[in-house]
Amino acid sequence: MSDEPARPRSTPLEDYALLSDLHTGPLVSRDGSIDWLCLPRFDSPSVFAALLGTPEDGRWKLSAVDGEVVSRRYLPRTFVLETTWRTPTGTVVVTDFLPPGQAGEGHPDHADLVRRVECVSGEVEVEHDLRIRFDYGRAKPWTRRVDVDGTEGVGGLLSIAGPDALLLTGPMLHPQEAPEVGPLEGDHPADGSGAELADGHPDDYEGAVSDRLGGRFVLSAGESHDWVLTWHESHHAQPVPVDPARALDRAVSFWADWSSHVGTHKRHERAVLRSLLVLRALTDRGTGGIVAAATTSLPEEFGGVRNWDYRYTWLRDAALTIEVLVAHDFTDGALHWRNWLLRAVAGDPEDLQIMYGVAGERQLPEHELDHLSGYEGSRPVRVGNGAVGQFQADVVGEVMLALAALRDAGVHEDRWSWGLQKNLLRYCEDHYDRKGHGIWEMRGPAEFFVHGRAMMWAAFDQGVRAVEQHGFSGPVERWRQLRERLCAEIMEHGFDEELNSFTQTYSNTEADASLLQLPHTGFIAYDDPRMLGTVARIEQELRGEHGLLYRYRTEAGLDGLPGDEYPFLICSFWLVEQYARSGRTDDAGVLLEQLTGYASDLGLFAEEYDPGSGRLAGNFPQAFSHLGFIRAVDAVVRARAKSE
């Protein structure tokens, strides 16, 4: 019998829904608890962090007393979440959403989270449990009653801690106008300091440190109530909350309009559209920055230490996202990202980083939040990402491929964007002989990773193609020479003749799932015998009995980290693509159907899947997994059409 204490049980990731206003991405559990919310941006400190700890670290739970969830869904083509609760006495529908931020807002002056409850039959008692904890749960707010302009006398509760303020408005604050509705009740320190929010006249209430706000109220068939939680900077004037009904119309219209402009296939149409919507939801509407995921520190192994902050814009992840969006006709968003890129990497190309903040910030120092117990007890909980200082040879290649896709789609290339690409190629020249840490951001010694070298080849290849096919200026002869030199080098040092396989690095013979990306660069054909040999070895070395691929063998020790990890979903999606493009269409279809089954009921993928527990793992939802799924479907659809 193990002496180790049992890990705390966390809500399964597949039970969470993503909301989005194109600035932040809260997660709502199946039982109505918003356990993760960063305001005003994806990479801001959280106000609800129960996802990475306990309810005391912040949450907002709205549930039907003695009820159960019988269904939940997104309204078609939106991120408006609708959850239906049934109790012994009736049924209610809860609608959760954030109205999308206005275009051009890089840092919105306020953000609104709306929760609507409508009783559709019988009579239902609904309960609130609201625990506001600013700064990742480290700051309890001071809460007081306030009047709210523009809401016809409706009051609110204003919670403030340091630079942040949250204003809660809703009918429960005025029981004298709706006697059947109970007031919010406040739990306060045991020493009796501070007035009870539910007692006394509002004029007598001067505020108190707020541990918890809660209350129960009853709704009958046909009745509905709305609550709005509005963030703003505490030193600014108190904003007017949105009108819930108008905000709902605005949210539905925005998402429906956006989704009407992207193309999908008939097969897996709904799932592909949801994945495209996720990629849009993870894109900041103001800056154009695309975050890798909405969360930090969701573990790659439950109880392990491989817990990273993904709420930033990786050049690689964003570039691959842009390729997918362009392939599905969304060039406007791709152009928005190109403008972000121009701003983020402006200046000396030597200053290029692999990732940036949502608005292009360069300083992303990694530190640990020791007070949080971690998802499934997985610690440390990290904020920031130390990989920001790594050299990864592949990122310029991915960016050049994405910009080429945008150019081929007919988007005009101006002298600034082409100038950026020439600077990026100069960066590759200057760092040609530099070892790196690879696509998987190894924290061990730097190496020449074959995937990274092939991506550098792709960067020069796209530079040559831009000159030859589009007439742009540049040192094309030098780029050709460097391209050919890289090709010869990779074949000499990165391909093992005995194994008939490309290798992870020049100095080892390990298999690596990133090698499945070599044909995508144009470096080698999908059906080249050397590529097929590589695929066979990846299947042998990295594919488990469950049929899913690991990124690499962690036991080889190259990543410099203890512990293990679960299969990465994008690697298996890459294998689907490889199968489809090399004539193994049936194998591709079978694996694709298996992987599709790992999405949540709302169509969301995490970074990984744990076959042992049957649970999603890693940061969630993950742009990498969703773009991999879209590419896999595209490849299978094309392969089947070709064979018909």
C-alpha positions in Angstrom: 0.0 0.0 0.0 1.5 3.4 -1.0 2.4 5.9 1.7 2.0 8.8 -0.7 -1.0 11.0 -0.1 -3.8 10.8 -2.7 -3.8 13.6 -5.2 -6.8 15.9 -5.1 -9.3 15.1 -7.7 -9.7 18.0 -10.2 -12.6 18.6 -12.6 -11.8 16.7 -15.9 -10.8 19.1 -18.6 -13.4 17.6 -21.0 -16.0 18.9 -18.5 -15.0 22.5 -19.2 -16.3 24.9 -21.9 -14.4 27.8 -23.3 -15.9 31.3 -23.5 -14.2 34.1 -25.4 -14.5 37.8 -26.0 -11.4 37.8 -28.2 -9.3 39.2 -25.3 -9.6 36.4 -22.7 -10.9 32.9 -22.4 -12.6 31.7 -19.2 -13.4 28.0 -18.5 -16.9 27.0 -17.3 -17.3 23.5 -15.8 -20.2 21.3 -16.6 -21.7 22.0 -13.1 -21.7 25.7 -13.7 -18.4 26.8 -12.0 -16.2 29.3 -13.8 -12.9 28.1 -12.4 -10.5 30.1 -14.7 -10.7 33.7 -15.7 -7.9 36.1 -16.5 -8.8 39.8 -17.0 -8.6 41.7 -19.1 -6.3 39.5 -21.3 -5.5 35.9 -21.7 -2.1 36.5 -20.1 -3.4 38.7 -17.2 -3.4 37.5 -13.6 -6.5 35.5 -12.9 -9.5 36.5 -10.8 -10.7 32.8 -10.7 -8.0 30.2 -10.3 -9.9 27.2 -8.8 -8.7 25.3 -11.9 -5.2 25.3 -10.4 -6.2 24.9 -6.8 -9.4 24.9 -4.8 -12.6 27.0 -4.8 -10.9 29.3 -2.3 -8.6 30.4 -5.1 -11.5 32.0 -6.9 -14.6 30.8 -8.8 -18.1 31.7 -9.6 -20.5 28.8 -9.4 -24.1 29.2 -10.5 -26.1 26.0 -10.1 -29.6 24.6 -9.6 -30.2 23.3 -6.1 -30.7 19.5 -6.1 -30.4 19.6 -9.9 -28.4 17.8 -12.5 -27.1 19.0 -15.9 -29.1 17.2 -18.6 -27.5 18.9 -21.6 -25.1 21.6 -22.7 -24.2 23.1 -26.0 -22.8 26.1 -27.8 -25.5 28.0 -29.7 -24.7 27.1 -33.3 -21.5 28.7 -34.6 -20.9 30.7 -31.4 -19.2 30.7 -28.0 -22.4 31.3 -26.2 -22.8 28.4 -23.8 -26.3 27.0 -22.9 -26.6 24.6 -20.0 -29.9 22.9 -19.1 -30.5 21.9 -15.5 -33.3 19.7 -14.3 -34.5 19.4 -10.7 -37.4 17.5 -9.1 -39.5 20.7 -9.3 -38.6 22.2 -12.7 -36.0 23.1 -15.4 -33.8 26.1 -15.9 -31.4 27.1 -18.8 -28.2 28.9 -17.9 -26.6 31.0 -20.7 -23.0 32.1 -20.2 -21.0 34.4 -22.6 -18.8 37.4 -23.0 -19.7 39.9 -25.7 -16.7 40.1 -28.1 -14.4 43.1 -27.6 -14.5 45.9 -30.1 -12.1 45.8 -33.1 -9.0 47.9 -32.4 -9.1 47.3 -28.7 -5.6 46.2 -27.8 -6.3 46.6 -24.0 -10.0 47.0 -23.4 -11.1 49.5 -20.8 -13.6 47.0 -19.5 -14.8 43.4 -20.0 -18.2 41.8 -19.3 -19.1 38.3 -18.2 -22.8 37.7 -18.5 -24.8 34.9 -16.8 -28.5 34.5 -17.6 -30.9 32.0 -15.8 -34.3 31.3 -17.3 -36.8 28.9 -15.8 -38.6 27.0 -18.6 -40.8 24.8 -16.4 -42.0 24.4 -12.8 -40.1 26.2 -10.1 -36.3 26.0 -9.4 -34.1 27.3 -6.7 -30.7 28.6 -8.0 -27.6 29.1 -5.9 -24.6 31.4 -6.3 -21.1 31.0 -4.9 -18.9 33.8 -6.0 -15.3 34.1 -4.6 -13.3 36.8 -6.3 -9.5 36.4 -5.8 -7.4 38.8 -7.8 -3.7 38.2 -8.7 -3.9 34.4 -9.0 -5.8 34.1 -5.7 -3.3 36.1 -3.7 -5.6 39.2 -3.2 -9.0 39.2 -1.6 -11.0 42.3 -2.7 -12.6 45.0 -0.7 -16.3 45.0 -1.6 -18.9 47.7 -1.2 -22.3 48.6 -2.5 -22.5 51.2 -5.3 -25.1 52.9 -7.5 -24.8 52.0 -11.1 -25.3 54.6 -13.8 -27.5 53.8 -16.8 -29.3 50.8 -15.1 -32.5 52.6 -13.9 -31.5 52.6 -10.2 -30.1 49.1 -10.1 -27.3 48.8 -7.6 -24.2 46.7 -7.7 -21.3 45.3 -5.6 -17.9 46.8 -6.4 -14.9 44.6 -5.5 -11.4 46.2 -5.6 -7.9 45.0 -5.0 -4.9 47.0 -6.3 -5.3 47.9 -10.0 -8.3 45.7 -10.6 -12.0 46.2 -10.0 -15.0 44.0 -10.6 -18.6 45.3 -10.6 -21.4 42.7 -10.1 -24.9 43.8 -11.1 -28.1 41.8 -11.0 -31.6 41.7 -9.7 -30.7 39.9 -6.5 -29.1 43.1 -5.2 -32.5 44.7 -4.8 -34.7 42.3 -2.9 -37.1 45.2 -2.1 -38.0 45.3 -5.8 -38.2 41.6 -6.2 -39.2 40.0 -2.9 -39.0 36.5 -4.1 -35.3 36.9 -4.8 -32.8 36.6 -2.0 -29.9 39.0 -1.6 -26.3 38.2 -2.0 -24.9 37.3 1.3 -21.3 38.0 2.3 -19.1 35.8 4.4 -16.5 37.9 6.4 -13.7 37.3 8.8 -14.7 35.6 12.1 -13.6 38.6 14.1 -16.8 40.4 13.0 -15.0 43.1 11.0 -17.1 44.5 8.2 -20.8 44.7 7.7 -22.9 41.8 6.4 -23.9 42.5 2.8 -27.3 41.1 3.4 -28.1 43.2 6.4 -29.0 46.8 6.8 -29.7 49.6 4.4 -27.3 50.0 1.5 -26.4 53.5 2.9 -25.2 51.8 6.1 -22.8 49.5 4.2 -19.3 50.9 4.0 -17.6 47.8 2.6 -15.6 44.9 3.9 -13.0 42.4 2.8 -15.0 39.9 0.8 -14.3 36.2 1.3 -17.4 34.9 -0.4 -20.6 36.2 -2.0 -23.5 33.9 -2.3 -27.2 33.4 -2.1 -30.2 31.4 -3.2 -33.3 32.6 -5.1 -36.3 31.0 -6.7 -37.5 31.3 -10.3 -40.9 30.1 -11.7 -41.7 29.2 -15.3 -41.3 32.1 -17.6 -39.0 34.1 -15.2 -35.4 34.9 -16.0 -32.6 37.0 -14.4 -29.3 38.3 -15.6 -26.0 39.0 -13.8 -23.1 40.9 -15.3 -19.6 40.9 -13.9 -17.7 43.8 -15.3 -13.9 44.3 -15.0 -12.2 47.7 -15.2 -9.1 49.3 -13.9 -9.8 50.5 -10.4 -8.4 54.0 -10.9 -10.8 54.6 -13.7 -14.4 55.7 -13.5 -16.9 52.9 -12.9 -18.2 51.7 -16.3 -21.8 51.1 -17.3 -22.4 47.3 -17.6 -23.6 46.0 -20.8 -27.3 45.4 -21.4 -27.5 41.6 -21.3 -30.1 41.1 -24.0 -28.3 43.4 -26.4 -24.9 41.8 -25.5 -26.3 38.4 -26.3 -27.5 39.5 -29.7 -24.1 41.1 -30.3 -22.2 37.9 -29.3 -24.4 35.6 -31.5 -24.2 38.0 -34.5 -20.4 38.3 -34.2 -19.7 34.6 -34.1 -22.3 33.7 -36.8 -20.9 36.4 -39.1 -17.3 35.3 -38.7 -18.1 31.6 -39.2 -20.0 32.4 -42.4 -16.8 33.6 -44.0 -14.8 30.4 -43.5 -14.9 27.3 -45.6 -15.4 23.7 -44.4 -15.8 20.2 -45.8 -19.0 18.3 -45.5 -17.3 15.5 -43.7 -16.6 16.5 -40.0 -18.1 19.9 -40.9 -19.3 20.7 -37.4 -16.1 19.5 -35.8 -13.8 21.4 -38.2 -15.9 24.6 -37.8 -15.6 24.3 -34.0 -11.8 24.0 -34.3 -11.7 27.0 -36.6 -13.8 28.9 -34.1 -11.4 27.9 -31.3 -8.4 29.3 -33.3 -10.4 32.5 -33.7 -11.3 32.6 -30.0 -7.6 32.3 -29.1 -6.8 35.4 -31.2 -6.8 38.8 -29.6 -9.1 41.0 -31.7 -7.2 44.2 -30.9 -3.6 43.1 -31.3 -3.8 40.1 -33.6 -1.7 38.0 -31.2 -2.7 34.3 -31.2 -2.2 32.5 -27.8 -1.2 28.8 -27.8 -3.8 28.0 -25.2 -6.1 29.8 -22.7 -4.4 28.3 -19.6 -1.2 27.8 -17.7 0.3 24.8 -15.9 -2.2 22.1 -16.8 0.1 19.1 -16.5 1.6 17.0 -19.3 1.5 14.2 -16.6 -1.0 14.3 -13.7 1.0 14.9 -10.6 4.2 15.8 -12.5 6.3 18.9 -13.0 5.9 19.4 -16.8 3.5 22.3 -16.3 4.0 25.4 -18.6 2.3 28.7 -19.3 0.9 28.7 -22.8 -1.0 32.0 -22.7 1.5 33.7 -25.1 2.0 34.0 -28.8 4.6 31.6 -30.2 5.7 32.4 -33.7 5.5 28.7 -34.6 2.1 28.1 -33.2 0.7 31.3 -34.6 2.2 30.6 -38.1 0.8 27.1 -38.3 -2.6 28.6 -37.2 -2.4 31.1 -40.0 -1.7 28.5 -42.6 -4.9 26.7 -41.5 -7.0 29.8 -41.5 -5.8 30.8 -44.9 -6.6 27.3 -46.2 -10.1 27.9 -45.0 -10.5 31.3 -46.6 -10.0 33.5 -43.5 -7.3 35.8 -44.9 -8.4 38.9 -42.9 -7.4 37.3 -39.6 -4.1 36.2 -41.2 -3.4 39.7 -42.3 -4.1 40.9 -38.8 -1.5 38.5 -37.4 1.0 39.6 -40.1 0.7 43.2 -38.8 1.2 41.9 -35.2 4.3 40.1 -36.4 5.7 43.3 -38.0 5.3 45.1 -34.7 6.5 42.3 -32.4 9.8 41.6 -34.3 10.4 45.2 -35.3 14.0 46.4 -35.0 17.2 44.4 -35.1 16.6 40.9 -36.4 19.1 39.7 -33.8 16.5 40.5 -31.2 14.1 37.8 -32.6 12.3 35.7 -29.9 10.4 32.5 -30.3 7.4 33.9 -28.4 5.9 37.2 -27.2 3.1 38.6 -25.1 -0.3 39.0 -26.7 0.6 42.6 -27.7 4.2 41.8 -28.6 5.7 42.1 -25.1 9.2 40.7 -24.8 9.7 40.1 -21.1 7.9 36.9 -20.0 9.9 35.9 -16.9 9.0 32.5 -15.5 8.2 32.2 -11.8 6.2 29.8 -9.6 3.0 30.3 -7.7 3.7 28.3 -4.5 0.4 29.0 -2.9 -1.6 27.1 -5.6 -1.9 23.3 -5.2 -2.0 22.7 -8.9 -4.3 20.7 -11.2 -4.4 17.2 -9.9 -1.7 18.2 -7.4 0.7 19.0 -10.3 3.3 21.4 -9.2 4.9 23.8 -9.7 2.3 26.2 -11.0 4.2 28.5 -13.4 3.5 31.9 -14.8 5.7 33.2 -17.6 7.8 30.9 -19.7 11.5 30.5 -19.5 11.7 29.1 -23.0 11.3 32.7 -24.3 15.1 32.9 -24.2 15.7 29.8 -26.2 17.0 29.6 -29.8 14.8 27.3 -31.9 16.0 26.9 -35.5 12.5 26.1 -36.8 10.5 29.2 -36.1 11.6 31.3 -39.0 10.8 28.5 -41.4 7.2 28.2 -40.1 6.8 32.0 -40.3 8.0 32.1 -43.9 5.7 29.2 -44.8 2.7 31.0 -43.3 3.5 34.3 -45.0 4.0 32.4 -48.3 0.6 30.9 -47.9 -0.9 34.3 -47.3 0.9 35.6 -50.4 -0.3 32.7 -52.5 -3.8 33.4 -51.4 -3.7 36.8 -53.1 -2.9 39.0 -50.1 -0.8 41.9 -51.2 2.8 41.9 -50.0 4.0 45.4 -49.1 7.6 46.5 -48.8 7.4 46.4 -45.0 6.3 42.7 -44.9 8.8 41.6 -47.5 11.5 43.6 -45.7 10.6 41.7 -42.5 11.1 38.4 -44.3 14.4 39.4 -45.6 15.5 40.3 -42.1 14.3 36.9 -40.9 16.4 35.2 -43.5 19.4 37.3 -42.4 18.7 36.1 -38.9 18.9 32.5 -40.2 22.2 33.3 -41.9 23.7 34.8 -38.7 22.6 31.8 -36.7 23.3 29.1 -39.3 25.8 27.2 -37.2 24.0 27.6 -33.9 22.5 24.7 -32.0 19.0 25.0 -30.6 16.4 23.5 -28.2 14.0 22.3 -30.9 10.3 22.5 -31.4 9.6 20.7 -28.1 11.6 23.3 -26.2 14.0 20.9 -24.6 15.6 22.1 -21.4 18.6 20.0 -21.8 21.8 20.8 -23.8 21.3 22.5 -27.2 21.6 20.2 -30.3 21.2 20.3 -34.1 17.6 19.1 -34.4 16.8 17.7 -37.8 13.3 19.2 -37.8 14.8 22.6 -37.0 17.4 22.3 -39.8 14.7 21.3 -42.3 12.7 24.3 -41.3 15.6 26.5 -41.8 15.9 24.9 -45.2 12.2 25.8 -45.8 12.9 29.5 -44.8 15.5 29.9 -47.5 13.4 27.9 -50.0 10.5 30.3 -49.5 12.8 33.2 -49.9 14.0 31.8 -53.2 10.5 31.1 -54.3 9.3 34.7 -53.5 12.0 36.1 -55.8 11.6 33.5 -58.6 7.8 33.4 -58.7 6.7 36.8 -57.3 9.5 39.1 -58.5 10.7 40.3 -55.1 14.2 41.5 -54.6 16.8 39.7 -52.5 20.2 37.9 -52.5 18.6 34.9 -54.1 21.9 33.3 -55.1 23.1 33.2 -51.5 19.8 31.9 -50.4 20.0 29.1 -53.0 23.5 28.2 -51.8 22.4 28.0 -48.2 19.4 26.0 -49.1 21.5 23.4 -50.9 24.1 23.4 -48.2 21.4 22.6 -45.6 19.9 19.8 -47.8 23.3 18.1 -48.1 24.0 18.6 -44.4 20.7 17.1 -43.3 21.1 14.1 -45.5 24.7 13.5 -44.3 24.1 14.0 -40.6 20.4 13.7 -40.0 19.6 10.5 -42.0 20.7 7.1 -40.8 21.2 4.7 -43.8 21.1 1.6 -41.6 17.9 2.6 -40.0 16.5 4.0 -43.2 15.2 6.9 -41.1 15.8 10.5 -40.3 16.9 11.0 -36.7 15.9 13.4 -33.9 19.3 15.2 -33.9 22.6 15.0 -35.7 24.2 13.4 -32.6 21.6 10.7 -31.8 19.5 8.2 -33.6 16.3 8.8 -31.6 12.9 9.0 -33.3 10.9 12.2 -33.0 7.4 12.9 -34.1 8.3 16.3 -35.4 10.0 14.5 -38.3 6.5 13.9 -39.7 6.6 17.6 -40.6 9.5 17.3 -43.1 7.2 16.8 -46.2 5.1 19.8 -45.1 8.1 22.0 -45.7 8.7 20.7 -49.2 12.0 19.2 -48.1 11.0 15.6 -49.1 7.9 13.9 -50.6 5.4 12.2 -48.4 5.9 8.9 -50.3 9.7 9.1 -50.6 11.2 5.8 -49.4 13.3 7.7 -46.8 10.2 9.3 -45.4 8.3 6.0 -45.4 11.2 4.5 -43.5 11.1 7.3 -40.9 7.3 6.8 -40.5 7.9 3.1 -39.9 10.4 3.8 -37.2 8.2 6.4 -35.5 5.4 3.9 -35.5 7.7 1.3 -33.9 9.4 3.6 -31.3 6.8 6.2 -30.4 3.3 4.6 -31.0 1.8 3.0 -28.0 -0.6 0.1 -27.8 -3.4 2.7 -27.8 -2.4 3.8 -31.3 -1.3 7.4 -30.2 2.1 9.0 -30.7 4.4 10.3 -28.1 6.6 13.3 -29.1 9.9 11.4 -28.3 11.2 9.0 -25.8 11.4 10.9 -22.5 13.6 8.2 -21.1 16.3 9.2 -23.5 16.9 12.2 -21.1 17.4 14.8 -23.8 14.7 17.2 -22.5 16.4 17.6 -19.1 13.2 17.1 -17.1 12.1 14.4 -14.7 8.9 12.4 -15.2 7.0 11.4 -18.2 4.2 12.7 -20.4 1.1 11.5 -22.3 0.7 11.3 -26.1 0.5 14.7 -27.8 -2.5 14.9 -30.0 -0.9 17.0 -32.7 1.6 14.2 -33.3 -1.1 11.7 -34.1 -2.9 14.2 -36.3 0.4 14.6 -38.2 0.5 10.8 -38.6 -3.1 11.0 -40.1 -1.9 13.6 -42.6 1.2 11.5 -43.5 -0.9 8.4 -44.0 -3.4 10.3 -46.2 -0.7 11.9 -48.4 1.3 8.7 -48.9 -1.6 6.4 -50.0 -2.6 4.9 -46.7 -6.0 6.5 -46.8 -7.8 3.7 -44.9 -5.3 3.9 -42.1 -5.7 7.7 -42.0 -9.4 7.4 -41.8 -9.3 4.9 -38.9 -6.9 7.0 -36.9 -8.8 10.2 -37.6 -12.0 8.7 -36.3 -10.2 7.5 -33.1 -8.7 10.9 -32.5 -12.0 12.7 -33.2 -13.5 10.7 -30.3 -11.1 12.4 -27.9 -12.6 15.8 -28.3 -15.0 16.9 -25.5 -18.7 16.9 -26.1 -18.3 20.5 -27.1 -15.6 19.7 -29.7 -12.6 20.9 -27.7 -9.2 19.3 -27.6 -6.5 19.6 -25.0 -2.8 19.3 -25.7 -2.6 15.6 -24.8 -4.7 12.6 -24.1 -4.1 10.1 -21.3 -5.2 6.6 -22.5 -4.9 5.1 -19.1 -7.5 7.4 -17.4 -9.4 8.3 -20.6 -8.9 12.0 -19.8 -7.6 15.0 -21.7 -4.4 16.5 -20.3 -2.2 19.5 -20.8 -3.2 23.1 -21.5 -6.7 23.6 -22.8 -8.1 24.2 -25.3 -4.9 23.9 -27.3 -4.4 25.6 -30.7 -1.9 23.1 -31.8 -4.3 20.2 -31.4 -7.1 22.0 -33.2 -5.0 23.1 -36.1 -3.6 19.6 -36.3 -7.2 18.2 -36.4 -8.2 20.5 -39.2 -5.1 19.7 -41.3 -5.8 15.9 -40.8 -9.4 16.2 -41.9 -8.3 18.3 -45.0 -5.7 15.6 -45.9 -8.2 12.7 -45.6 -10.9 14.5 -47.6 -8.4 15.3 -50.4 -7.1 11.7 -50.4 -10.6 10.2 -50.6 -11.6 12.6 -53.4 -8.5 11.6 -55.3 -9.2 7.9 -55.0 -12.9 8.2 -56.1 
